[in-house]
Amino acid sequence: MTDVLTLGETMGAFRVAGPFRLGGAAELTVAGAESNVAIGLARLGHAVRWAGVTGVDEIGSLVRRTLLAEQVDLSARTTPAATGLILFEPRTADITRVLYYRSGSAGSQLSTEDVRRAFDVSVPKIVHVTGITCALSETALDAVTEAIRLGREAGSTVSFDINFRAKLWSAEQAGEVIRPLLKQVDVLIASDDELPIAGDHQVPEVVVKHGSDGATVRVDGSEWSAPAHVVTAVDTTGAGDAFVAGYLSGLLDALDPAGRLRRGTTVAAFAVATPGDWQGLPTRTDLDLLDLQPGSTIR
Ligand code: KDG
């Protein structure tokens, strides 16, 4: 049984403490928008599958080992190309620069075959894809298109997060590619500045992330909103993916739109208040921790 199938590139991730030009110690972990969502959902007890391609290298092993350790099921293929890398340079607690070393990477070789293999294992309740994968290569775009097509055919809910990355393509290119895909999408997720990329569309459920101003959702003409939790920001990278994990978790648990938003903003708050993209994401029993008084110790 699969609750959510997602696909994309997960990279080796290096994080330094100060500006890159100063060098110094770096911490090695993994990062990828879709696998961040997968980890967030798995922590909340959902059955998640990630489809992707890694290199036959140590970083590829780190990616697979990390996802397996987080209880994410894998439809992972290896290829001789190197696993991609992302370098995070946090300049302040809420402003981070990234460098990519992912052109021609193993992850960009994702193909329709990989998606079909994942569907052959089981039909997911939700298929979740992002604009990042669409920008990686022709075959990766084909993989996203196929995942949406197969999801529609099988009656899965299809979720699409625009996740625009200016280092991968222009907003114009993104719009041209993403708009036709949205005809088959059930849940569109975007931050407010990404919404113009979607253009005029007919997606029935539109979720908008407003960062520290919370989130809104419009379902069939009605709108709900939820504020963000007030937390001390330590590292905001991955907050959007964490929100998506919480929102999709709410959808799986049949929460109403307001409840889905609340779960999204709660999971996002954990991402903001802890270092790393996914390391601090909550389990189900953690979800209520943010209701405690700041400074509480649970004994
Ligand atoms: O938001 C965090 C992720 O997007 C990050 O882990 C890296 O997937 C990533 C990307 O392609 O930028």
Boltz pocket constraint, residues with backbone or C-beta under 6 A from the ligand:
constraints:
  - pocket:
      binder: B
      contacts: [[A, 9], [A, 31], [A, 32], [A, 33], [A, 34], [A, 36], [A, 86], [A, 132], [A, 165], [A, 237], [A, 238], [A, 239], [A, 240], [A, 241], [A, 277]]
      max_distance: 6.0
